[in-house]
Amino acid sequence: MAQVSMTVRMDSELKKAFDSLCNEFGMSSNTAMNVFAKAVVQRGRIPFEIKGDSAARSDEERKTVKKAVENED
Protein backbone atom coordinates (compact mmCIF):
# COMPACT_ATOMS: atom_id res chain seq x y z
CA MET A 1 0.00 0.00 0.00
CA ALA A 2 1.34 3.44 -0.93
CA GLN A 3 2.34 5.73 1.90
CA VAL A 4 1.49 9.44 1.95
CA SER A 5 2.49 12.28 4.21
CA MET A 6 0.05 14.30 6.25
CA THR A 7 0.79 17.58 7.95
CA VAL A 8 -0.93 18.37 11.24
CA ARG A 9 -0.65 21.85 12.66
CA MET A 10 -0.72 22.25 16.41
CA ASP A 11 0.66 24.50 19.10
CA SER A 12 4.35 23.80 19.74
CA GLU A 13 3.76 23.23 23.46
CA LEU A 14 0.94 20.78 22.71
CA LYS A 15 3.26 18.93 20.28
CA LYS A 16 5.95 18.71 22.93
CA ALA A 17 3.46 17.33 25.47
CA PHE A 18 2.01 14.90 22.88
CA ASP A 19 5.48 13.60 21.97
CA SER A 20 6.31 13.13 25.65
CA LEU A 21 3.11 11.21 26.33
CA CYS A 22 3.54 9.03 23.23
CA ASN A 23 7.02 8.24 24.47
CA GLU A 24 5.46 7.05 27.76
CA PHE A 25 3.27 4.72 25.66
CA GLY A 26 6.40 3.39 23.94
CA MET A 27 5.58 4.79 20.50
CA SER A 28 6.30 7.76 18.29
CA SER A 29 3.71 10.46 17.68
CA ASN A 30 3.55 9.28 14.05
CA THR A 31 2.68 5.74 15.17
CA ALA A 32 0.06 7.10 17.59
CA MET A 33 -1.61 9.09 14.80
CA ASN A 34 -1.68 5.99 12.57
CA VAL A 35 -3.17 3.85 15.36
CA PHE A 36 -5.81 6.51 15.92
CA ALA A 37 -6.68 6.88 12.21
CA LYS A 38 -6.97 3.12 11.64
CA ALA A 39 -9.18 2.61 14.68
CA VAL A 40 -11.47 5.51 13.74
CA VAL A 41 -11.88 4.19 10.19
CA GLN A 42 -12.44 0.57 11.29
CA ARG A 43 -15.03 1.45 13.91
CA GLY A 44 -16.53 4.63 12.51
CA ARG A 45 -15.97 6.41 15.82
CA ILE A 46 -13.26 7.29 18.30
CA PRO A 47 -13.09 3.88 19.94
CA PHE A 48 -10.62 4.07 22.78
CA GLU A 49 -9.05 6.05 25.56
CA ILE A 50 -5.29 6.15 26.01
CA LYS A 51 -3.90 7.11 29.38
CA GLY A 52 -0.39 7.72 30.54
CA ASP A 53 1.01 7.62 34.01
CA SER A 54 -0.19 11.07 35.03
CA ALA A 55 1.53 10.72 38.38
CA ALA A 56 4.85 10.62 36.55
CA ARG A 57 4.19 13.93 34.81
CA SER A 58 5.65 17.03 36.35
CA ASP A 59 3.56 20.02 37.36
CA GLU A 60 5.27 21.93 34.55
CA GLU A 61 4.12 19.37 31.95
CA ARG A 62 0.55 19.58 33.28
CA LYS A 63 0.64 23.38 33.03
CA THR A 64 1.98 23.15 29.47
CA VAL A 65 -0.81 20.79 28.38
CA LYS A 66 -3.48 22.88 30.09
CA LYS A 67 -2.18 26.08 28.49
CA ALA A 68 -2.02 24.49 25.03
CA VAL A 69 -5.56 23.16 25.29
CA GLU A 70 -6.92 26.49 26.57
CA ASN A 71 -5.26 28.34 23.67
CA GLU A 72 -7.10 26.17 21.13
CA ASP A 73 -10.36 28.07 21.73
Contacts in CASP RR format, 6 or more apart in sequence:
PFRMAT RR
TARGET T0000
AUTHOR 0000-0000-0000
METHOD contacts of the structure
MODEL  1
MAQVSMTVRMDSELKKAFDSLCNEFGMSSNTAMNVFAKAVVQRGRIPFEI
KGDSAARSDEERKTVKKAVENED
6 33 0 8 1.000
8 33 0 8 1.000
10 18 0 8 1.000
10 68 0 8 1.000
11 68 0 8 1.000
11 71 0 8 1.000
11 72 0 8 1.000
13 64 0 8 1.000
13 65 0 8 1.000
13 67 0 8 1.000
13 68 0 8 1.000
14 65 0 8 1.000
14 68 0 8 1.000
14 69 0 8 1.000
14 72 0 8 1.000
15 29 0 8 1.000
16 64 0 8 1.000
17 61 0 8 1.000
17 64 0 8 1.000
17 65 0 8 1.000
17 68 0 8 1.000
18 29 0 8 1.000
18 32 0 8 1.000
19 29 0 8 1.000
20 61 0 8 1.000
21 52 0 8 1.000
22 28 0 8 1.000
22 29 0 8 1.000
22 31 0 8 1.000
22 32 0 8 1.000
24 52 0 8 1.000
24 53 0 8 1.000
24 56 0 8 1.000
25 32 0 8 1.000
25 50 0 8 1.000
25 52 0 8 1.000
27 35 0 8 1.000
32 50 0 8 1.000
36 46 0 8 1.000
39 46 0 8 1.000
39 47 0 8 1.000
39 48 0 8 1.000
40 46 0 8 1.000
40 47 0 8 1.000
54 62 0 8 1.000
END
